[in-house]
Amino acid sequence: MKAAPFAYVRPSSLADAIAELAQTGGGGKVIAGGQSLAPVLAMRLARPDTLVDINSVEELGELARADGHLNIGATVRQRRVERSPLSQAVPLLRLALPWVGHRELRSRGTVCGSLAHADPAAELPAVACCLDAELTLTGPKGPRQVQAREFFGGAMTTALGPDEILTSVRMPVADAGEGFGFAEIARRHGDFALAGVAVRVQLHAQGSKATMTAFGVSDRPVTRDVSAQLAAAVTCAGAAPADRIKEQISAVVDEMTDTDGDVHASRDYRRRLLGILAGRELSKAYEHARRGSDEVGT
Ligand SMILES: Cc1cc2nc3c(=O)[nH]c(=O)nc-3n(C[C@H](O)[C@H](O)[C@H](O)COP(=O)(O)OP(=O)(O)OC[C@H]3O[C@@H](n4cnc5c(N)ncnc54)[C@H](O)[C@@H]3O)c2cc1C
């Protein structure tokens, strides 16, 4: 099948891109890497009357570290982030990126495009939620900030208005008392995950915190504070073995997994996968945080 006819515009400034999108009255769509949108158009699952290509908007190509954060603009490719020394400061992102499809797709696909697409089994929305990243949405009324955990409203549904562009995402840089973990199970490498988890453990003098975000098990990334469960799993020797954590978080894992399941995996199977992955990744992240090491998540 071929895409339904559409008009195509390629503005060179953000102001023009916003004006072009507004002019379509809700019938237009942004195209960034096109890795998700092109198949959607080809299958006629969407029939936008205009595509607003943002790839010539120079100001959206920023990848920079500032004020304790990594700022990633709307046209920054996933592969550029993966290869950039700047992203070493955000270990969870580095751990997750190799799991996003295949290298060839990441050479075109953008970080912001993956967030805007909001596939419930995608890796980067989970990373953004686990880190509580801040997204900037820009429309005719100017920019507004939305936290990642408020951004995802359901499968392929976000807080973006029809006249708004996700112009950047800001992710916090890790410090020495933090450890991270990321894992997923997919049928083949490069497929969307049946279940996956991103975790962050923060051990600071002021208090400790453990956060886990699950994906592939609900209609959006699901984030929970599991600090109490992790603390309860710590042994007298100060370790946090994966099986003890798995036991402690089992009720949370049950509650997080609310998918109906599909032909690839039932709800129960995904729940079991999530429990095992989360126990293992939280245990590793805790160890890394404890050591204050920067070899996080390896
Ligand atoms: C074979 C295959 C396997 C894949 N496997 C995975 C996988 O395992 N994990 C995974 O996460 N992804 C996977 N993907 C998707 C891929 O990673 C895409 O790159 C990503 O989901 C979308 O990024 P994009 O820049 O290509 O966005 P596009 O395809 O250009 O856009 C996707 C959607 O987001 C909107 N959009 C894009 N950018 C913006 C913006 N800045 N502001 C507002 N709206 C915007 C578009 O209008 C469209 O609705 C796969 C794709 C393919 C074809």
The ligand as an SDF file (V2000), in Angstrom:
LIG
                    3D

 53 58  0  0  0  0  0  0  0  0999 V2000
   11.9290   -2.1620   11.9940 C   0  0  0  0  0  0  0  0  0  0  0  0
   11.8180   -1.1380   13.0950 C   0  0  0  0  0  0  0  0  0  0  0  0
   12.1620   -1.5280   14.3900 C   0  0  0  0  0  0  0  0  0  0  0  0
   12.0820   -0.6040   15.4210 C   0  0  0  0  0  0  0  0  0  0  0  0
   12.3850   -1.0160   16.6850 N   0  0  0  0  0  0  0  0  0  0  0  0
   12.2900   -0.1450   17.6940 C   0  0  0  0  0  0  0  0  0  0  0  0
   12.5940   -0.5430   19.0330 C   0  0  0  0  0  0  0  0  0  0  0  0
   12.9780   -1.6530   19.3110 O   0  0  0  0  0  0  0  0  0  0  0  0
   12.4330    0.3900   20.0110 N   0  0  0  0  0  0  0  0  0  0  0  0
   12.0110    1.6670   19.7470 C   0  0  0  0  0  0  0  0  0  0  0  0
   11.8700    2.4660   20.6720 O   0  0  0  0  0  0  0  0  0  0  0  0
   11.7370    2.0820   18.5110 N   0  0  0  0  0  0  0  0  0  0  0  0
   11.8720    1.2080   17.4670 C   0  0  0  0  0  0  0  0  0  0  0  0
   11.5690    1.6350   16.2090 N   0  0  0  0  0  0  0  0  0  0  0  0
   11.1400    3.0410   15.9970 C   0  0  0  0  0  0  0  0  0  0  0  0
   12.3450    3.9680   15.8180 C   0  0  0  0  0  0  0  0  0  0  0  0
   13.1970    3.9480   16.9150 O   0  0  0  0  0  0  0  0  0  0  0  0
   11.9650    5.4490   15.5800 C   0  0  0  0  0  0  0  0  0  0  0  0
   13.1640    6.1090   15.3500 O   0  0  0  0  0  0  0  0  0  0  0  0
   11.3070    6.2470   16.6740 C   0  0  0  0  0  0  0  0  0  0  0  0
   10.2270    5.5920   17.2640 O   0  0  0  0  0  0  0  0  0  0  0  0
   10.7160    7.5460   16.1040 C   0  0  0  0  0  0  0  0  0  0  0  0
   11.6980    8.4510   15.8480 O   0  0  0  0  0  0  0  0  0  0  0  0
   11.7060    9.2720   14.4850 P   0  0  0  0  0  0  0  0  0  0  0  0
   12.6380   10.4110   14.6780 O   0  0  0  0  0  0  0  0  0  0  0  0
   12.0070    8.3530   13.3630 O   0  0  0  0  0  0  0  0  0  0  0  0
   10.2130    9.8450   14.4230 O   0  0  0  0  0  0  0  0  0  0  0  0
    9.2050    9.9630   13.1950 P   0  0  0  0  0  0  0  0  0  0  0  0
    8.9960    8.6400   12.5590 O   0  0  0  0  0  0  0  0  0  0  0  0
    9.6280   11.0700   12.3040 O   0  0  0  0  0  0  0  0  0  0  0  0
    7.9020   10.4150   13.9850 O   0  0  0  0  0  0  0  0  0  0  0  0
    7.2140    9.5230   14.8260 C   0  0  0  0  0  0  0  0  0  0  0  0
    5.9900   10.2260   15.3940 C   0  0  0  0  0  0  0  0  0  0  0  0
    6.3730   11.2680   16.2800 O   0  0  0  0  0  0  0  0  0  0  0  0
    5.9800   12.5440   15.8020 C   0  0  0  0  0  0  0  0  0  0  0  0
    7.1280   13.4290   15.9990 N   0  0  0  0  0  0  0  0  0  0  0  0
    8.4320   13.1550   15.7210 C   0  0  0  0  0  0  0  0  0  0  0  0
    9.2180   14.1480   16.1630 N   0  0  0  0  0  0  0  0  0  0  0  0
    8.4040   15.0580   16.7340 C   0  0  0  0  0  0  0  0  0  0  0  0
    8.6380   16.3020   17.3930 C   0  0  0  0  0  0  0  0  0  0  0  0
    9.8620   16.7760   17.5710 N   0  0  0  0  0  0  0  0  0  0  0  0
    7.5550   16.9930   17.8580 N   0  0  0  0  0  0  0  0  0  0  0  0
    6.2950   16.5040   17.7070 C   0  0  0  0  0  0  0  0  0  0  0  0
    6.0220   15.3180   17.1080 N   0  0  0  0  0  0  0  0  0  0  0  0
    7.0650   14.6060   16.6280 C   0  0  0  0  0  0  0  0  0  0  0  0
    5.6100   12.3620   14.3350 C   0  0  0  0  0  0  0  0  0  0  0  0
    4.6080   13.2630   13.9110 O   0  0  0  0  0  0  0  0  0  0  0  0
    5.1100   10.9130   14.3450 C   0  0  0  0  0  0  0  0  0  0  0  0
    3.7770   10.8830   14.7870 O   0  0  0  0  0  0  0  0  0  0  0  0
   11.6510    0.7380   15.1520 C   0  0  0  0  0  0  0  0  0  0  0  0
   11.3420    1.1310   13.8420 C   0  0  0  0  0  0  0  0  0  0  0  0
   11.4160    0.1990   12.8290 C   0  0  0  0  0  0  0  0  0  0  0  0
   11.0720    0.6380   11.4320 C   0  0  0  0  0  0  0  0  0  0  0  0
  1  2  1  0
  2  3  1  0
  2 52  2  0
  3  4  2  0
  4  5  1  0
  4 50  1  0
  5  6  2  0
  6  7  1  0
  6 13  1  0
  7  8  2  0
  7  9  1  0
  9 10  1  0
 10 11  2  0
 10 12  1  0
 12 13  2  0
 13 14  1  0
 14 15  1  0
 14 50  1  0
 15 16  1  0
 16 17  1  0
 16 18  1  0
 18 19  1  0
 18 20  1  0
 20 21  1  0
 20 22  1  0
 22 23  1  0
 23 24  1  0
 24 25  2  0
 24 26  1  0
 24 27  1  0
 27 28  1  0
 28 29  2  0
 28 30  1  0
 28 31  1  0
 31 32  1  0
 32 33  1  0
 33 34  1  0
 33 48  1  0
 34 35  1  0
 35 36  1  0
 35 46  1  0
 36 37  1  0
 36 45  1  0
 37 38  2  0
 38 39  1  0
 39 40  1  0
 39 45  2  0
 40 41  1  0
 40 42  2  0
 42 43  1  0
 43 44  2  0
 44 45  1  0
 46 47  1  0
 46 48  1  0
 48 49  1  0
 50 51  2  0
 51 52  1  0
 52 53  1  0
M  END
$$$$
